[in-house]
Amino acid sequence: MTIQPRYPNVANDPRLTCVASEVRKLRRQISDAEWQGKNVTNSQRDKFLTLKEQMNDGKLYTPKF
């Protein structure tokens, strides 16, 4: 008896976020805000740095909580 996974692969799991795409999105948001002279919050920078460290450590997906 085999157990069928709920999602065929981790890329289709809605509970997970792709670290690389989230890093790209945050990098773009921060860059655009700086270019337009808007303030970038410390939480945005901290989240970007945390995700970048995870990506450098080889973590591909992170939970959404």
C-alpha positions in Angstrom: 0.0 0.0 0.0 1.5 3.3 -1.1 0.5 6.8 0.1 -0.2 9.3 -2.7 1.3 12.7 -1.9 -1.0 15.6 -1.7 1.0 17.6 -4.2 3.1 16.0 -7.0 6.2 18.1 -6.2 7.2 20.9 -3.9 6.9 23.5 -6.6 3.1 22.9 -6.7 2.7 23.0 -2.9 0.8 26.3 -2.0 2.2 26.1 1.6 5.8 26.7 0.3 7.5 29.7 -1.2 10.3 29.5 -3.7 13.3 31.3 -2.1 14.9 32.4 -5.3 11.8 34.0 -6.7 11.0 35.8 -3.4 14.6 37.2 -3.4 14.2 38.5 -6.9 10.9 40.1 -6.0 12.2 41.8 -2.9 15.4 42.9 -4.6 13.2 44.6 -7.3 10.9 46.2 -4.8 13.8 47.6 -2.8 15.7 48.8 -5.9 12.6 50.5 -7.3 11.8 52.2 -4.0 15.4 53.5 -3.6 15.3 54.7 -7.3 12.1 56.6 -6.7 13.4 58.1 -3.4 10.9 56.2 -1.2 11.8 54.8 2.2 12.6 51.1 2.4 11.6 49.6 5.8 14.0 47.6 7.9 11.6 44.6 7.8 11.9 44.5 4.0 15.7 44.6 4.2 15.8 42.0 6.9 13.5 39.7 5.0 15.6 40.1 1.9 18.8 39.4 3.8 17.3 36.3 5.5 16.1 34.9 2.3 19.4 35.6 0.6 21.2 33.7 3.3 18.8 30.8 2.9 19.4 30.8 -0.8 23.2 30.8 -0.3 22.9 27.9 2.1 21.1 25.9 -0.6 17.5 26.1 0.7 15.1 26.1 -2.2 11.8 26.4 -0.5 10.6 28.0 2.8 7.2 27.6 4.5 4.7 30.4 4.3 4.2 31.1 8.1 
